[in-house]
Amino acid sequence: MREPSVGRRIAHLDMDAFYASVELLRYPQLAGAPVVIGGGRRHQPQSLADGTLRFATLRGYAGRGVVTTATYPARAFGVRSGMGLMKAAALCPDAILLPTDFDEYKRFSRMFKAAVERVAPVIEDRGIDEIYIDLTEFAACDGARSVAQRIKQAVHEATGLSCSIGVSPNKLLSKIASELDKPDGLTLIDEADIASRIWPLAADRINGIGPKAYARLQALGIQTIGQLASADPQWLVEHFGRSYGAWMHHAAAGRDDRPLVTYSEPKSISRETTFERDLHPRRDRPELSAIFTRLCEQLARDLRRKGYVGRTIGIKLRYDDFRTVTRDRTIDAHTADAATIRRAAGECLRRVALDRRLRLLGVRMGSLVRAGEQAAQHGPSAHGAMRVREPVVSQSLSLFD
């Protein structure tokens, strides 16, 4: 494909099957095999007497786990992220099942972003496995394809992993383009390519048109981005509202003026886990206590690594009937100390009923400031403290201790 004319050039970089690819570096013997990431700790590979590893498979899986990601051979069987593991087992029973290791995935995320930054420093972080990159300055000198190739090489040298990059005049088109030639793709899109490369795609390929909106569009006879671009703007406004309808029409035409957001302070940092089986606060107290402590320790490490301290500590519980409750409290001083976090989170447990099984447990830190800046903060935040209206359930704390 030709090099697009010089102008604004934004790249979207998406790591290829990121979690699964990290696991294949750890277990290279699984290369080319269908592998699904999403199991719990009991699905860790087992060392055998002869020094080999025995891997769990999806065959016979029973539980409510979901697929976090899958290798491309597994995807060929129809396995997709967010799918229930039992459904994935029906599609590909011999797929290898591995547990998630988010600490390792975050480590590789930091590595690939640092590698990109050394080539092109203007980056918008969009999550653990994707970023936007401003290539305008480099494209004017070396061409967008050349600098994108250098980025791909830098990522591979730093991590051993591949990524796919889409380059276009804006973020919307680049995100679509990065998906067109996966894995290890490099796709350049200019305004002149929209009709041939973008318009034949399904309308839900536009980031911002979700399943519900796409179903409504289909019911109205619109399947593709091209059909959406050809629709009367006022008709879209009548069916989808002034703001969303107008945006749909602009997006389908490939128009997007959003700048890169290169920095934003997080409002909170959290850790949570969904259990493979429902745990009862009394009968499973030792297991819950260990999980609770581990979450607080992980949260403390996350805070220290990112350079934050906070004052508002909260918990999140989801019961076996899918009802979710949250509680938080604001302490006197900012902290990133695991013991302090656990103590305050434990006090939050006094304000919830622990009389039925739990599906999920989480801890959160809010009211964040940069470590070292907390001295400028005086007294508890008036808007951060929580007014407790619920009756105190005094026996709850002891169930986790």
N, C-alpha and C positions, 0 to 999 in steps of 0.2 A: 504493500500500500504506500502511496506517496506520503511525503512529509507534509502535514497540514501547514497552511500559511501562518506566518509568525503573528502572534497575538497573545492574549491571556492563555496560559496553559496550566491546567490543574490535573494532577495525577491522583488516582485512587489506587492504593496498594492493598491487596487482600491476600493474606497468607493462605496457601493451599492446604485444605483439610488440616488445619493447624494442630489441634490437639493430637489427632491421629499421627500426623507426621512427626511430632515430637516423640511419641511413643515408638515409632519405627526406628528412630535413632537409638533408642534404648534397647529395642529388640529387632535388630536388622534381619533376623531369620524369618520375620513375618512379612518381609517385603513381597508385594504381589498377592498377598492373601487378603480376603475380606476381614477387616478388623473393625470392631465397634467399640467406641469409648462411651462409658456410662455406667459401668458396674461399680459395686461397692468394694470395700476392703477384702471381703471374702473371695473376690475374684482375682486377687493377686496371683501371678504365676507361682507355681510350686516347684521348688528345686528337688530333683530326683537324685537317687544314689549315684547314677552314672554322670552327674554333672549337668544334665540337660534340664530344660524347664518344661513343665506341663501347664498348658494354657487352658483356661476355662473357655467353653463355647456357649453359644446361645441355645443349643439343643436342650430342651427340657427346662428352659428358664421359666421361673414363676415369680412374679413380683410386679411392682408398679414403677420400676425404674424407667427412665427415658434415655433415648440416644442423645448424647452430647454432640458427637460427630462420628463420622465413619470414613474409612478409606474409600478411594474411588472404586476398587473392586467390589466393596460392599454396596456402594451406591448403585452399581450396575444391577443389583438384585432388587432395587427399589427402596433400600434403607435410607432414611433421611433424618437429619437433626430434628429433635423434638418428638420423634415417633416413639411410642411405647416399646420397651424392649421385648415384650411378649409378641407384639405384631412383627417386630424385626426378626424374632426367632422363627416365626412362621414363614417369612420370606427367605431367610438365609440361616437355617439352623446350625450350619457348620462354621459360621463366622466366629472368629476369636473375640472374646469379651474381656476388655481390660478396664480397670478402675480409673477414675479421673484423678489427676494429680495437678491441682490448680497452682500450687506453689511452683512446680516445674514449668508450667505453661506461662506463668507470669515472668519467670526468669528469662525464658526465651523471647517473650514479648519485649522486655527491656533491651535484650541484645539486638533484635532486628531493628528496633526504633533508633537505637544509638548508631547502628551501621548506616541507616538512611540519613540521619542527621549529619553525619560526616560528609555526605555527598551534597545534600540539599537541606539546609537547616530550617526552612519555613514549613512547619508541619502542624496539622490539626489531628490530634489524637482522637480516634473514634471508637476505641475499645481495645481489647486484648490482641486482636489479630488484624486490625485494619487502620489505615491512616490516609489522610489527604496530604498532598505535597504540592507546593507552589513551584512550578518549573519554568515560569515565565522568563525569568532572567537568564536561565541556562538555555532555554529553547531558542532565544534570540541569537545566542552565540554558537552553540554546538548542535542544536536541533533536539526536539523532544525525545525522539527515539534513542538517540545516543545517550542522553543523560538517564533515561529510564533503564536502558541496558546496564549502565554502570550501577544503578541502584539495585537491580536484580542480582548482579554479580556480588555486590557488597553484602547483601542480605545472605546469599548462599555461603559466602566465605565466612561470615560471622556465625552462622547458625547451622549450616548444612541443609537448610530447608529451601524450598522454592516458594515463589510468590507470583501472583498475577497482577499486572498493572494495566489500567485503562487511563488514557490521556485524552483530554478534550478541552474545550474552552471553559468548562464549568464543572462543578461538583456532581450535579445530577447525571450528566452524560458520562462522566468518568466512572461513576459507580456502576452504571449499566455496562460500560465497555469492559471493566475488569472481570466481568463474569462471562464474556463472550467466548474466550479462548482458553478456559481453564483445562488442566492445570498448567502452570509455568507459562502463562500467556502474556503477550504484550500487544495491546490493541489501541490504535490511534484513531480517533473520531474527530472529524471537522464538521462544520455546518453543512457542507455539501454531501456528507455521508449519512445524514439523519434519515433521509427517505429510504435509502437502501439497507442500512444496517439497524436502525432503531425502530422505524415504523412497523416493520413486519412482526415485531415481538409482542407478546401478550401484554396488556395494559398494566398488569400487576408487577411487571418488571421495573416499573417506576417506583423508586423508594418513596413511600408515602401513600401508595395505593395498596391497602391491605386486603385481606380476604373478603371482608364484608363489603367494602366499596367496590371491589372487583365483581363480586356476585351481583351487586346492583347494576353495574355497568353492563354485565352480560345479559341481565334481564331486560335491559333497554336496547340490546342489540349491538353493543360495543365490545369487541373482543381484543382488538389490537391497539397499539399506541397510535398507529396511523389513523384508525377510525376515530380515536379520541381527539386527535389533532384536527380532524375534518368536521367534528361536531360543532354545532352552533354554540358559541360561548354563553349566550343568554339561556339557551336550553339547559346547559350544564348547571348554570346558576340556579335555575328553577328547580332542578332535581337534587342538587347537592349543596345549595347555599351559596351566598355571595362570595365568601372567601375561598372555600374549598373548590367550588366549581370553577372560579377564575384561575385558581392555581393549577387545577388539572389541565386546563387548556394551555396555559403557558408551559407546563412541564412537558406535555406531549409534543409541543413544538420545539423542545430542547432548550428553552430559555430558563436561566437560573443565574441570578446575580449575587447569590450569597457569598460573602467573603470567607476566607479561612479563619477559624477561631483558634488562634495559636496558644491561648492560655486561659484557663478558668480554674478558680479555686473550688475544690469539692465541698459540698454542703455536709456530707457525712461519709463515713467509711464503715462498712459492715461485713460481717461473716455470718453465714447461716448454712445449715445442712438439712436435707430431707432424708429421713430414715428409710432404710430398706423395708423395715416392718414397723408398725406402730409400737411405740414404747410407752409403758405405763409409769407414771411418776413414782409410784410406790414399789411395784414389783420389779421394775427395771432401774431402780435408783442408782446402783453403782455405774451402770453403763451411761445413764443420762448425766450423772455427775462428771464422769470423765469427758464426755463430749462437751459439756458446758465449759469445763476448765480449758479444754483444747481450743474452743472457739474464742474465748477471752484471750488466750495466749497468742493465737493467730492474729486477732485484731490488734493487739499491742504491737506485734512485730510489723504489721502493715503500717500502723501509725508512725513508728520509729523510722521505717524505711522511707516513707514518703515525707518525713519531716514535719508531722503534725502532732498537736496535742488537743484534747477536747475536754468539755465539761458535762455534756449531756449524754448520759449512758442509757441505752434502752435495750429491751428484749422484744422478741417476736416469737409467738407460739402459734402453731396451727394444729388444731385438734383433729381427731379421726373423722369428725363430721364436716371437715373442711372449714370450720369457723376459725378465723384468725384474730388474734388479739395482740396489741402492742402496749407496752408501758415504758415510761422513761422517767429519769430524775436528773436534776442538775446538781452537781457537787460544787464545793466551794472553790476548788483550784483545778486548773487544767492539768491533764495527766496523759501519759501513754503507758502507765504501769499496769501490768497484767493483773496483779493482785488487787489493785484499787478498782480496776474495771470489773473484776469478778465480784468483788464485795458489793459494789453499787448495783450491778446487774442482778445479783442475788436478792438485794432489797426490793428490786422491782418485782421479783417473783412473789413477794408477799402480797401483792395486789392482784393476783390472778388465781383463779380456782384451778387446782391441779388434781382434778377428780376423774379425769378420763384420759384415754391414750392420746399420744402426741404423734404427729406426722413430721413436724418441722420445728427446729429451734434455731434462733438467731440472736446475735448481739450486735449493737450498733453504737458508734460514737458520733455525736454531733457537736455543734457550737465549736467548730474547729478553728484554730489559729496556727500559724507557723510556730514551731518550737523555738523558744527564745523571745517570742513576741508577747507571751502571755503576761509578762510583768506589766504591760500597759493596760491589762484588763483589770478592773477593780470591781469586786463584789459580784454576786450572782446576776445573771442577765434577767431582766424583768420579763422578757418574752420567752426565755428558755425554760423557766421553771414550769412544772406541770401541776395543775391543781387537781388533786385526787378526789374524785367523787365516789369511787367504788369502795365497798366495804373491804377492810383489811382481812386477808385470809392468812392468819398468823402462822399456820402450820406449813405453809408452802415452802418457805426457804429451807427448812430442814430436809425436805424431800430430795433436794439436789446436793446436800452437804453431808 
